[in-house]
Amino acid sequence: MSLSSSLETRAEGLPPIGFPGLGALIVLVVGTVALGLAYGPAQGALFLIGGGLGIALYHAAFGFTSAWRVFIAEGRGRGLRVQMILLALAVILFFPALSNGVLFGTEVRGNISPAGIGVIVGAFMFGIGMQLGGGCASGTLFTAGGGNARMLVTLFFFIVGSVLATIHFDWWVSLPSLPPTSLFQTFGAFGGIAVSLAIFAAIAAITVIVEKRRNGALEQAPLSPRHGLARYLRGPWPLVAGAIALVILNFATLAIAGRPWGITSAFALWGAKGAQAIGFDPTAWAYWQQPGNAKALAGSVFADVTSVMDFGLIAGAMLAAALAGKFAPSLDIPLRSILAAVVGGLLLGYGARIAYGCNIGAYFSGIASGSLHGYLWAVAAFAGNVLGVKLRPFFFMEGRSIRRADG
């Protein structure tokens, strides 16, 4: 190998990251140390895990929104099948730990919530918001961190919608619902895993049948322009690699925080603190009178596990975008696209709160916990996505490139 080709290989493997990437890297390192010193090692570790989640989401372009839209609009199910792999790996890891109640000496609990009208309505709203806002909860954060300026609009109104939902939260909770129920509680850890895997296999089989009928053959993963270490530093990752990383990092969250990964409760907290700053009193709302929520509102956002992980996720996505050479924010956003971001963000925020979570807290972590509400959320959110896909042409100039643009 010549000297010039050797230098090119090194440059390919260790790319310059520029000011945004360097800034994100400094934030991740300094933030981890500072949080560890101020709030304990666990908080610093969770911030770093959030950074890892942001890197994995960005480099794998692991979009829940785009995967659902492509299946609805084109009958392509590769993204949905990888989601089934994600969930299968998650239940295999989570159920034994949650059934035992202790993981590596830490008491653990799942995201198990009531399944009722609030979940159905909220998830349906969230599903519409996914398609109009251009992302889900994780997608909004990692694409915003990756330099998508439009997603900052979605994120702002996601926060507004979240805090608005806390005003009415007690009314939604009062509506009919089934008590919190989990498959591992009903069938035992291994029985719950078997039932879950059967469900995931059935969904994957349906996507195969639909895709072959509509397209003749299954879609193949695109070839990567990079290989080896360069691919994992700069992306794009294989979707399955992204799924494995998300499961491992979610399991690490369970081990350290004592509960699975979540995103949107932090948005409600940020919104409530913002409301306080402009003269409102969120403590008058029943949601903020619950002990855990009251404590979070009274404390610093840096003491809140979900907030810290969200901050880390944004920084990790920014670092990944810089490594990929794609951090290039643009404010040239069409008016209709901004309108979609506003409406979508409000629906995402309001829907997530009343449905006990988003695509992460209810769908990924909820199903990883065996929660019935997670499955109900998935069905209602998918129905919302169907409507959202039908509404998209009014707001967007649709094209194939939009597949990977959304989260």
Secondary structure by P-SEA (a helix, b strand, c coil): ccaaaaaaaaaaacccccaaaaaaaaaaaaaaaaaaaaccaaaaaaaaaaaaaaaaaaaacccaaaaaaaaaaccccaaaaaaaaaaaaaaaacaaaaaacccccbbbbcccccccaaaaaaaaaaaaaaaaacccaaaaaaaaaaccaaaaaaaaaaaaaaaaaaaaaaaaaaccccccccccccccaaaaaaaaaaaaaaaaaaaaaaaaaaccccccccccccccccccccccccaaaaaaaaaaaaaaaaaaccccccccaaaaaaaaaaaaaaccccccccccccaaaaaaaaccccccaaaaaaaaaaaaaaaaaaaaccccccccccaaaaaaaaaaaaaaaaaaaaaccccccccccccccccaaaaaaaaaaaaaaaaaaaacccccccccccccccc
